[in-house]
Amino acid sequence: MDVRRAHITAALAFVLIALAAGACSGSARPSSPGTRVASPTAVPPAAPTVEPVTHLLFTGDLIPARCTYAKVRALGDWTAPFQPLRDRLTRADITVGSLDATLSDAGRPIGCVETFNLAGPAAAVAGLKYAGYDVIAHAANHIKDCGVSPCGDNAMIQTDINLRGAGILTVGDGKDLAAARAPVVVERNGVRFAFLAYDDIASYYQATTGSSGSAPLDPGTVGEDIAAARRVADVVIIVPHWGVEYTTTPSQRQRDFARAAAAAGADLIVGNHPHWVQARERIGSMFVAYALGNFVFDQDWSLQTQQGALLDVTFTGTRITATQYTPVRIYDQYQPRLALPAEAAAIMQRVEAASTALAGQ
């Protein structure tokens, strides 16, 4: 009897051990009817990455000197030149202009007389701030002009100090060549935009290793500057002061520099100085607007010098996905407004004709 009981106890123990082993094993067992088996948790597909969209706006030459200075001084309001277009200027994520003058109290501006000395007052900075400028290229052939008073480099230096004091970055000039060639960076929507600026007109105002001035436009060194900018930014934009005045067609030197910049990895070039709107072209993925004409200036002796264009450039992530020109007309020697439809069409016809001619060369 004790032997039989021992056999039964041993058998039961074996069954319990087997059941426990089955429960702990990772092997699947078929479910019986009516048993609910938990299914693996579904993993939703990853949402597509949405690239940020950033809008940049560029304007033509800014020269609040000479007759422009006299007109606005009489009005007593340096926001006056920008009032008709302020909403458009401030709507952009980054607004960029080219200043071919000084804005300081180091010298004394000359009024509405014939002169090539383009000095404006420090008070004019208030207008640029009102207009929403974020970056001003100050590499040009009038960046040390002082009006009727000699002032050495003070006018240029004070212009930069005045603009930066208003929250506007300057690029393209500096205390020496290294400073003039250095980029400035603006971050918007998580994308870092680097700006470089150069002058190809006034060698006498260009910086050296031991003197202040503008960065010279040099196809031989632009690759170094682009590489340096690329180390601190995602997009590289060049704002040169170049070309031949009163022409729609860029010079061969402009085109050679643009190709050197494209080969080095620049993303966009927007130039000024000719005082007319010039052609545009694409070089690989890089877009070039050779010149946008005048924006705030007094040259009313020809139709073309009273005209200019705004350039809107849309970036999706780090890629240019749209460009748009908006023609403008300068009234009363100081105030740009949107060009009327017929005039706007004529301006764009000239740009397209010059651009088509480039494509055939």
C-alpha positions as CSV (number, residue, x, y, z in Angstrom):
1,M,0.0,0.0,0.0
2,D,2.8,2.4,0.9
3,V,4.6,1.5,-2.3
4,R,1.5,2.2,-4.4
5,R,1.0,5.5,-2.6
6,A,4.6,6.5,-3.4
7,H,4.2,5.7,-7.1
8,I,1.0,7.9,-7.3
9,T,2.8,10.8,-5.5
10,A,5.7,10.5,-7.9
11,A,3.4,10.6,-10.9
12,L,1.6,13.7,-9.7
13,A,4.9,15.4,-9.0
14,F,6.0,14.7,-12.6
15,V,2.8,16.1,-14.1
16,L,3.2,19.3,-12.0
17,I,6.8,19.8,-13.1
18,A,5.8,19.3,-16.8
19,L,3.0,21.9,-16.5
20,A,5.3,24.4,-14.8
21,A,8.0,23.9,-17.5
22,G,5.4,24.5,-20.2
23,A,4.2,27.7,-18.6
24,C,7.7,29.1,-18.4
25,S,8.8,28.1,-21.9
26,G,8.8,30.5,-24.8
27,S,7.1,28.0,-27.1
28,A,3.7,29.0,-28.4
29,R,0.8,26.8,-27.7
30,P,-2.5,26.7,-29.7
31,S,-5.2,28.4,-27.9
32,S,-8.4,26.6,-27.1
33,P,-11.8,27.8,-28.4
34,G,-12.9,30.9,-26.7
35,T,-9.4,31.9,-25.5
36,R,-8.3,35.5,-26.2
37,V,-4.6,35.7,-27.2
38,A,-3.0,39.2,-27.1
39,S,-1.6,40.3,-30.4
40,P,1.8,42.2,-30.7
41,T,1.4,46.0,-30.3
42,A,1.3,47.7,-33.7
43,V,4.1,50.3,-34.4
44,P,2.7,53.3,-36.3
45,P,4.8,54.3,-39.4
46,A,7.2,57.2,-38.8
47,A,5.8,60.6,-39.7
48,P,7.6,62.1,-42.7
49,T,10.1,64.9,-41.8
50,V,8.7,68.3,-42.6
51,E,11.4,70.7,-43.8
52,P,11.0,74.3,-42.6
53,V,10.2,77.0,-45.1
54,T,12.1,80.2,-44.8
55,H,11.5,83.4,-46.8
56,L,14.4,85.8,-47.6
57,L,13.9,89.2,-49.1
58,F,16.6,91.3,-50.9
59,T,16.5,94.9,-52.0
60,G,18.6,97.0,-54.3
61,D,21.0,99.8,-53.5
62,L,20.4,101.9,-50.4
63,I,21.9,105.3,-50.6
64,P,20.3,107.8,-48.2
65,A,22.5,110.6,-49.3
66,R,22.6,113.7,-51.6
67,C,19.0,114.6,-52.7
68,T,17.5,111.7,-50.8
69,Y,19.1,113.0,-47.7
70,A,17.8,116.5,-48.4
71,K,14.2,115.3,-49.1
72,V,14.0,113.2,-46.0
73,R,15.6,115.8,-43.8
74,A,12.9,118.2,-44.9
75,L,10.3,115.7,-43.9
76,G,11.9,115.0,-40.6
77,D,11.2,111.3,-40.7
78,W,13.7,108.7,-41.8
79,T,11.0,106.0,-41.9
80,A,9.3,107.9,-44.8
81,P,11.3,106.1,-47.6
82,F,10.1,102.7,-46.4
83,Q,6.5,103.3,-45.4
84,P,4.8,102.1,-48.6
85,L,6.6,98.8,-48.5
86,R,7.2,98.2,-44.8
87,D,4.7,95.4,-44.5
88,R,6.4,93.5,-47.3
89,L,9.9,94.1,-46.0
90,T,9.1,93.1,-42.4
91,R,7.1,90.0,-43.5
92,A,10.2,88.1,-44.6
93,D,12.1,85.9,-42.2
94,I,15.3,87.6,-43.2
95,T,15.5,91.0,-45.0
96,V,18.8,91.9,-46.7
97,G,20.0,95.2,-48.3
98,S,23.2,96.7,-49.8
99,L,24.3,100.0,-48.4
100,D,26.5,102.1,-50.7
101,A,27.0,105.0,-48.4
102,T,27.9,105.9,-44.8
103,L,25.4,106.5,-42.0
104,S,27.3,108.4,-39.3
105,D,28.0,111.7,-37.6
106,A,31.7,111.4,-38.3
107,G,31.4,113.7,-41.3
108,R,28.7,116.0,-42.6
109,P,26.3,114.9,-45.4
110,I,26.1,117.0,-48.5
111,G,22.6,118.1,-49.6
112,C,21.0,118.0,-53.1
113,V,24.0,119.0,-55.2
114,E,26.1,117.1,-57.7
115,T,28.7,115.1,-55.8
116,F,30.0,111.6,-55.7
117,N,30.5,111.8,-52.0
118,L,27.7,109.7,-50.7
119,A,27.4,110.3,-46.9
120,G,24.2,110.0,-45.0
121,P,23.4,110.8,-41.3
122,A,23.4,108.4,-38.4
123,A,19.7,109.2,-38.1
124,A,19.0,107.2,-41.3
125,V,19.6,104.0,-39.4
126,A,16.2,104.4,-37.8
127,G,14.6,104.0,-41.2
128,L,16.5,100.7,-41.9
129,K,15.4,99.4,-38.5
130,Y,11.8,100.4,-39.1
131,A,12.0,98.6,-42.5
132,G,13.0,95.3,-40.8
133,Y,16.4,94.8,-42.2
134,D,18.4,92.0,-40.6
135,V,21.6,92.1,-42.7
136,I,23.2,95.0,-44.5
137,A,26.1,94.3,-46.9
138,H,28.5,97.2,-46.5
139,A,31.1,96.3,-49.1
140,A,30.8,99.0,-51.7
141,N,32.6,101.9,-53.3
142,H,31.2,104.6,-50.9
143,I,31.7,103.0,-47.5
144,K,34.2,105.6,-46.3
145,D,32.6,108.8,-47.7
146,C,32.3,111.6,-45.2
147,G,30.6,114.4,-47.0
148,V,32.3,117.8,-46.5
149,S,34.5,116.8,-43.6
150,P,37.5,114.4,-43.7
151,C,37.2,111.6,-41.2
152,G,39.5,108.8,-42.2
153,D,37.9,105.4,-41.5
154,N,35.6,106.8,-38.8
155,A,32.5,107.0,-41.0
156,M,32.7,103.4,-42.0
157,I,33.4,102.2,-38.5
158,Q,30.6,104.3,-37.0
159,T,28.2,103.1,-39.7
160,D,28.8,99.5,-38.6
161,I,28.4,100.5,-34.9
162,N,25.2,102.4,-35.6
163,L,23.6,99.5,-37.6
164,R,24.6,96.8,-35.1
165,G,23.3,99.0,-32.3
166,A,19.9,98.9,-34.1
167,G,20.1,95.1,-34.2
168,I,21.2,95.0,-37.9
169,L,24.2,92.8,-38.8
170,T,26.8,94.2,-41.2
171,V,29.0,92.1,-43.5
172,G,31.7,92.7,-46.0
173,D,33.8,95.3,-44.1
174,G,36.0,95.4,-41.0
175,K,39.1,96.5,-39.2
176,D,41.3,94.3,-41.4
177,L,41.0,91.9,-44.3
178,A,40.2,88.9,-42.1
179,A,37.3,90.7,-40.4
180,A,36.0,92.0,-43.8
181,R,36.0,88.4,-45.2
182,A,34.3,86.8,-42.2
183,P,30.7,85.7,-42.6
184,V,27.8,86.7,-40.4
185,V,25.2,84.0,-39.6
186,V,21.4,84.4,-39.1
187,E,19.4,81.4,-37.9
188,R,15.8,81.0,-38.8
189,N,13.6,77.9,-38.4
190,G,16.5,75.8,-37.4
191,V,18.5,76.7,-40.5
192,R,21.7,78.7,-40.3
193,F,22.2,81.2,-43.2
194,A,25.7,82.6,-43.7
195,F,26.3,85.9,-45.6
196,L,29.5,87.1,-47.3
197,A,29.9,90.4,-49.1
198,Y,32.5,91.8,-51.4
199,D,33.3,95.0,-53.4
200,D,34.8,94.9,-56.8
201,I,34.7,98.7,-57.6
202,A,36.8,100.7,-55.2
203,S,40.2,99.2,-54.5
204,Y,41.1,102.3,-52.5
205,Y,38.5,101.4,-49.9
206,Q,39.4,97.7,-49.7
207,A,40.9,96.2,-46.5
208,T,44.4,94.8,-46.1
209,T,46.0,92.7,-43.4
210,G,46.8,95.9,-41.5
211,S,44.0,98.4,-42.5
212,S,40.3,98.6,-42.5
213,G,37.9,98.5,-45.4
214,S,35.8,96.2,-47.6
215,A,36.5,92.6,-48.6
216,P,37.8,92.5,-52.2
217,L,35.9,90.4,-54.7
218,D,38.4,87.6,-55.6
219,P,37.6,84.4,-57.4
220,G,40.8,83.0,-56.1
221,T,39.9,83.2,-52.5
222,V,36.1,82.9,-52.5
223,G,36.4,79.2,-52.1
224,E,38.2,79.6,-48.8
225,D,35.5,82.0,-47.5
226,I,32.7,79.7,-48.6
227,A,34.4,76.7,-46.8
228,A,34.8,78.8,-43.6
229,A,31.1,79.8,-43.8
230,R,30.0,76.3,-44.4
231,R,31.6,75.2,-41.2
232,V,29.2,77.5,-39.2
233,A,26.1,77.5,-41.4
234,D,23.9,75.3,-43.6
235,V,23.4,77.9,-46.4
236,V,25.9,80.3,-47.9
237,I,24.8,83.5,-49.6
238,I,27.0,86.1,-51.3
239,V,26.1,89.8,-51.7
240,P,28.7,91.3,-54.1
241,H,29.0,94.9,-55.2
242,W,30.2,94.5,-58.8
243,G,29.5,95.0,-62.5
244,V,29.2,97.9,-64.9
245,E,26.8,100.8,-64.2
246,Y,23.7,101.3,-66.3
247,T,23.7,97.9,-68.0
248,T,21.3,94.9,-67.9
249,T,24.0,92.4,-68.9
250,P,26.5,91.2,-66.4
251,S,30.2,91.5,-67.2
252,Q,32.4,88.5,-67.9
253,R,34.1,89.1,-64.5
254,Q,30.7,88.9,-62.7
255,R,30.0,85.6,-64.5
256,D,33.4,84.2,-63.8
257,F,33.2,85.0,-60.1
258,A,29.7,83.5,-60.0
259,R,31.0,80.2,-61.5
260,A,33.9,80.1,-59.0
261,A,31.4,80.6,-56.1
262,A,29.1,77.9,-57.5
263,A,32.0,75.5,-57.8
264,A,32.9,76.2,-54.2
265,G,29.4,75.4,-52.9
266,A,27.6,78.8,-52.6
267,D,23.8,78.6,-52.7
268,L,22.8,82.1,-53.7
269,I,24.3,85.3,-55.1
270,V,22.4,88.6,-55.0
271,G,24.4,91.6,-56.3
272,N,24.2,95.3,-56.7
273,H,26.0,98.5,-58.0
274,P,24.9,98.8,-61.7
275,H,21.8,100.9,-60.6
276,W,19.8,98.9,-63.2
277,V,18.1,95.6,-62.7
278,Q,20.3,93.0,-64.4
279,A,19.9,89.5,-65.7
280,R,19.5,86.4,-63.6
281,E,20.6,82.8,-64.1
282,R,21.1,79.4,-62.5
283,I,24.5,77.8,-62.3
284,G,23.9,74.3,-61.2
285,S,21.7,74.5,-58.0
286,M,22.9,78.1,-57.3
287,F,20.7,81.1,-58.2
288,V,22.3,84.4,-59.3
289,A,20.6,87.8,-59.4
290,Y,23.3,89.9,-60.9
291,A,21.7,93.3,-59.7
292,L,18.4,94.5,-58.3
293,G,18.8,98.2,-59.3
294,N,18.1,101.1,-57.0
295,F,15.9,101.0,-54.0
296,V,16.4,104.2,-52.1
297,F,18.4,106.7,-54.1
298,D,18.0,110.0,-56.0
299,Q,19.0,109.1,-59.6
300,D,15.9,110.5,-61.4
301,W,17.7,111.4,-64.6
302,S,16.7,108.2,-66.4
303,L,13.8,105.7,-66.2
304,Q,16.0,102.7,-65.4
305,T,17.7,104.3,-62.5
306,Q,14.3,105.1,-60.9
307,Q,13.4,101.4,-61.1
308,G,14.5,98.3,-59.1
309,A,13.2,95.0,-57.9
310,L,12.6,93.1,-54.7
311,L,13.7,89.5,-54.8
312,D,11.9,86.9,-52.7
313,V,13.8,83.7,-52.2
314,T,12.1,80.7,-50.6
315,F,14.2,78.0,-49.0
316,T,12.7,74.6,-48.1
317,G,15.2,73.3,-45.6
318,T,18.4,74.3,-47.2
319,R,17.2,74.2,-50.8
320,I,16.0,77.1,-52.9
321,T,12.5,76.2,-54.0
322,A,11.2,79.5,-55.4
323,T,12.3,82.9,-56.5
324,Q,10.1,85.9,-57.3
325,Y,10.9,89.4,-58.5
326,T,8.6,92.3,-57.6
327,P,9.4,95.5,-59.6
328,V,9.5,98.8,-57.8
329,R,9.6,102.5,-58.8
330,I,11.3,105.3,-56.8
331,Y,9.2,108.4,-56.4
332,D,10.4,111.9,-55.4
333,Q,14.0,110.8,-55.3
334,Y,13.6,108.9,-52.0
335,Q,10.5,106.6,-51.8
336,P,10.2,103.2,-53.5
337,R,6.7,101.8,-54.2
338,L,5.4,98.9,-56.1
339,A,5.6,99.6,-59.9
340,L,2.3,99.9,-61.7
341,P,1.4,96.8,-63.8
342,A,2.6,98.1,-67.2
343,E,5.9,99.4,-65.8
344,A,6.4,96.2,-63.8
345,A,5.9,94.2,-67.0
346,A,8.4,96.3,-68.9
347,I,11.0,95.9,-66.1
348,M,10.6,92.1,-66.1
349,Q,10.8,92.0,-69.9
350,R,14.2,93.6,-69.8
351,V,15.3,91.2,-67.1
352,E,14.0,88.2,-69.1
353,A,15.6,89.4,-72.4
354,A,19.0,89.8,-70.7
355,S,18.7,86.4,-69.0
356,T,17.7,84.7,-72.2
357,A,20.8,86.2,-73.9
358,L,23.0,84.8,-71.1
359,A,21.6,81.4,-71.6
360,G,22.7,81.4,-75.2
361,Q,26.3,82.3,-74.5
